[in-house]
């Protein structure tokens, strides 16, 4: 059945698919069910999925499934397809590169695109100092290498991560990640010399940024000791932890303490990077210059590529051969990244993220005024969330978040949950989504919330 009439195509990027929400079957339809049955037979149960469809095409602000359903995409593959799925510039760059060569291993036979990506990241990441960049495959791999580099540079071992943090699913990054289920439970023992400090969570702790920083620093000094600490790592805006935006002054105070005590400050910008928050990097929005920055997700518009970028003297601390990997900086992924970076810089996507932020806040705060279960609306750019809580006690309401997300997906709108307690609904639309389609998606969210 048709739900809406076709709208205009995407404002930029992606296949020229009709920008509409359209359901020809219930979700999942019969063809999607066939694929999901095959998945159950051939893929481990630990590899879950959120949206029960078999995707066959995507672009602008929609994903098309094998049954002909067109769903509004408010998730961007968890902040990956920021420029829009299958952006024409990215597609062209990938096609050209794949016809030239697919792999040599940069550590064996270097090629220009790797160097060009490194040069671009050195230029774009926050910090008015000489930088260098190493390329990897995933956000978790970038985080691991940032920790390696910080330990090598400082000669110290301890690393501090924060409450509600998410940094990956490898052994070391599971240790850095705060949430046990589903990311850590049963997978230990984890890497040692990892410590946790309280973060700034204005909705829950009521502290100013400087107050929250003093609390964290006091714990770090007493339980770890600056003389033992190689690095602290933090997401400028926490992603999986609940899109938690720290109070003003929190991050600058941490950076200042790190500078004073010879501790490397690592900003994990895997989810917040590349125009997502209305700045090229979220760190800039908080006025900080990290020593090291980890990136992935939006970097190569859907191809696997990640990076560690930072102060040249820190990045150069490793001995030759200490950094690398067979596929790190794959030439096809590098070609995609260069095309995506060009789009970020020249297609006004930072400005587009700011426009999306205004729409999201206006609509979500309107819902909040009518619904006391929405305890908080927060975020920046096209990275905004609502936290759901019991109106009387403030207790996190994870069941409500799960019910809303499930109902929205059934109605043709993809939304994702997050938060340590699973009580946050996050909105991560591609920056290629049109206003009309975005409003329609939020209409569905409002209707579902009112109904549930």
Buried (B, 14 or more C-beta within 10 A) or exposed (E): EEBBEEBEBBBBBBBEBBBBBBBEBEBBBEBBBBBBEEBEEEEEEEEEEBBBBBBBBBBBBBBBBBBEBBBBBBBBBBBBBBBBBBBBBBBEBBEEBEEEEEEEBBBEEEBEBBBBBBBBBBEBBBBEEEBBBBBBBBBBBBBBBBBBBBBBBBEBBBBBBBBBBBBBBBBBBBBBBBBEEEBBEEEEEBBEBBBBBBBBBBBBBEBBBBBBBBBBBEBBBEEBEBEEBBBBBBBBBBBBBBBBBBBBBBBBBBBBBBEEBBBBBBBBBBBBBBBBBBBBBBBBBBEBBBBBBBBBBBBBBBBBBBBBBBBEEBBBBBEEEEBBBEBBBBBBBBBBBBBBBBBBBEBBBBEBBBBBBEBBBEBBEEBBEEBEBBBBBBBBBBBBBBBBBBEEEEEBBBEBBBBBBBBBBBBBBBBBBBBBBBBBBBBBBBBBBBBBBBEBBBBBBBBBBEEE
